[in-house]
Amino acid sequence: MVVEIKRHVGVYTSPHSIFEYPDGNRTQPISMFFEVSLVGGELIVTEETTEVGYFTREEMKSMDLMEDQPERIGHAFEGVEAAYIR
């Protein structure tokens, strides 16, 4: 898939979200969210996804999302120009 970045929605991290791997390595994830336009190609399922598609805000309310995703999705729908830093 080829996309064009329209807007940087936000940068998200939390010192309370630490993941420890079986080998003892620890990491604090940092996520960047972007609003994009599809330029070419198509959505595909990968080893990191179970389903892909385009959904309305209403449809997403009934989906099983990771706990931090609803806030980030809300930020994307707000359309604010400045990126959120959380």
N, C-alpha and C positions, 0 to 999 in steps of 0.2 A: 504494500500500500504506500502511496506517495501522498503526503499532506503538505499543506501550507499553513504555517502558524499565523493565526489571526490575533491571538491575545494570550498573554501569560496570566493565567487565573490565580496561581498561588504556589507558595513553597510551604510544605508542611513537614513537621517533625515533632517529636516529644521525647524528653529525657525519660519518660515513663514507659516508652515503647522500646524496650531492649530485647533483642532476640539472641538466644545462645544456641549455637550449632552443636551437634554431637561431639565435635572435636574440641569444644571449649571456647572457640572464637565467639566473641560477642559483637553485635552491631546495633547501631541506632539508625533506622532507615530515615531517609530524606526523600520526600516525594515532590515532584514538580508536576503541576497540572496546566495543560494548555487547551485553548479552544482552537480547533483547526478546521480547515476545509479540505475535503477529499479532492485531490488533483488527479490521481490515477490509481489503478489497481482495485482491489476489493478487500473487504474484511475477511479474515480467516481465523479459525481456531488454532491455537498453539498449545504447547505443553504448559503454558501459564494461564490458559483460559479454558472455561468450560462451555461458553456460549458467547457469541458476538452479535451485535445488532444495533439498531437505532431505536431509542425508546423515548417516550414523552416523560415529562416530570411525573405525571399521574401514574403511568405504568411502573415507574421505578419505585413508587411508594410501597408496592406489594412485593418487591423483590428482596431476596435474602442477600443483603449487602454487608460488607465488613463494617464494623461500627463507626469508623471514621469517615466513611464515604458520603453519607447524606449531607454533612456540613459542606464538604468540598463540592458536591454536585450543586448544592444551593448557591454557593459562591459563583459557580459557572453560570447559572441562570440569572444572577443579579446583573451581569454585564458591566460591572465596574471596571474602569480602565486600569487603575493601579492594581498590582498583584497583591494578594493577601500574603502575609508572612505569619505563619502560626507554628 
